[in-house]
Amino acid sequence: MLLLENVHPVAVARLREEGFNVETEKKALSEDELCERIKDVSVLGIRSKTQVTRRVLDNAKRLMVIGAFCIGTNQIDLKAATEKGIAVFNAPFSNTRSVVELAVGEMIMLIRNIPDKSVKMHQGIWDKSAKGSYEVRGKKLGIIGYGNIGTQLSVLAEALGMKVLYYDREEKLALGNAVKCRSLNELLEQADVVTLHVDGRESNTNMIGPREFELMKNGVIFLNLSRGHVVDINALRENILSGKVAGCGIDVFPEEPASNDEEFVSPLRGLPNTILTPHIGGSTSEAQENIGYFVPAKIADYINTGSTSNSVNFPNLTLPTLKDAHRLIHIHENVPGVIARINRLLADTGVNIVGQYLKTNEQIGYVITDINKAYDKEVIKALRKVEHTIKFRVLY
């Protein structure tokens, strides 16, 4: 197993306890480096910077599973991984609270104009004034993306006395007194604070650009703690300089340094009342430790039982513990007739099926077949040769 990007030590310990031979790297690897290192790797663990491209996966002849020790998975070519029968797991809940607390903290700091006042104090300037400083109580918070982070932020914001509006492309249940907006435009026109909590899908690229900033209130507070490419950075810079955006907190950027040794370059550097943080929304000790427990558990469960619960690219199956039988895991292209061929082959060779579980998605079928202990070794060879098979393994 190869773990990159300084994954929390608890994850390394847990995986070694499971019997994995674990190699670690503190930094992300380039595509060329990863193509070389991944050749004999069965399990890959990454965070947000490592790009797992189709070319990388073409070199991953033994790879069974990828663990993303973060929320996002847009750094992984999920289509290619699925085609190759590689399951992908992430940590969708483990750092939610950390991101929410950063959003709340930055929102309060910006609406009080604290960043600029702090800079002046360091320059020896005593600017004791209430001008440009406001309470968050009574203000309208517009949450774009009402998922795990957006909903928890909604609850905390209401506790602060804010009025919460949200917009999501999917139908989501409103928590508390939050009000769903029918369109993004409706939210942008009303919100005093706009905060982004969307995923990194390609269709979200530049979802906030010149037109969207034009719709926002004068003096809006703007936060992006989601993905760097969802905001047109140059348009944001222009609106900060014009005063349309009175305060800004950005944790993610279209281009980010590969390591702490590389200079951070951005058109947002040096702008007024602007908080820039180095992609640390989920980087708290508590969050990283939670992820260190969660992702290895999913990886081990998949390796040991075939369970795909919470996989981002495989059909989700939670499987019972098996006793006194063998478990056969068959991953195949999602075309008609594959499971019929499997069952016919087993029947023709006199193999008794104890239990069978099948689930499909658009790309693949995932079938688990539990059989009696007695079977002919030729059956296994035949199952590997079933047409449209992507991967096959005998679990035990």
C-alpha positions, 0 to 999 in steps of 0.5 A: 500500500502507498500513502501520499501527502502526509496522511495522519499516522493513525491511518498508517497504524490502522492499515499496518494492523490489518496486515498491509505493507505500507509505504508513505510519502509526505508530498504529492507525486507528479504523474510521471513519479506516480506512474512508476511507483504505482506498478506494484501497488494494491491500495493507493491512499491520497489527499487532494493534490495527487492527480490520479489520471487515466495514464496513472491507472493504465500503469496500475496493474495490481491496484484494487482500491483508492482511498481519498483521505479527504472529501473531494474526489475530482483529483481522481479519474473516476470513470477510468477507475470504474472501467478498471474495476478499482473501487474508490472511497473518500471521507464525506463526513469526517472533516465537516465540522472543521470546514463549518467552523472555519466558515463561521469564524471567517464570516464573523471576522470579515463582517467586522473588518478584522483583517484590515484592522489587524494589519493596521495594528501591526503597522502601529495604526490605532483605528478605533472605529465602528465604520464598516463593522457589523454583527452577523445577527439578522444578516442573510446567509446564502449557502450554495450547496446544501450537502453535509457541510452546507446543512451543518453550517445552516444549523450553526448560522441560525444559532447565531441569529442569521437568516439562512437561504440555500440553493442546491441543484438537487432536492434537499430537505431544509433544516430549521428555518432555512429557506430554499431558493428556486434559483442561484440568482434568487439567492445571490440577490438577497444574501448579505453573505455568500458561501460556496460548498459545492463539489468539484465536478467539471460543470461547476467550473466558474459557476461564480463569475462576472454575471453572478458578482453583478447580481450580488448586493453591494458590500457582500461578504464572499466565502469559497471553502469548496473547490478553487475552479468554481470561482472566476478569480480575476472577476473576484479580484475586480469586485474586491477592488471595486468594493462590491465584495466588502470582505472575502475568505478563500481557502481553495484556488485554481492553482495550488502549490504542490508542496510547502516549499513552492511559492503561492501565487495568486491575483488575490494576494495583498487585497483589502479585507481578504483572508487567504488560507492554504486549503486548510478547511478540513485540516484540524487534528480532530478531522485528520484523525477522524479521516485516519480511522474512517478511510482505512476502515472502508478499505479494509472492509472492501478488501476483507469482505467485499463491502462497497458501502460509501464507495463513490464509484462502485454500486454500494453493497453492505454484506453479511459476515460469511462462515464456512463458505467461499466468497467470489467477487466479480466485477463486470461491464454492465451488460445483460446476461453476465450473471446468468453466465456465472450462475449457469457455469456454477450450476453446470459444475455442481457448485451450490450458491449459499447467497448472492448479491448484485448491484449495478450502476451505469458502468459496471455490475458488482456481484458477490456469490457465496458458495459451499467450500467444495469446488473444482479449481477449474471453476475459478479459471472459468469465472475469470474468463466470463465475457465482459469480466473486468476483475475477479477474486476469491475472497476466502 
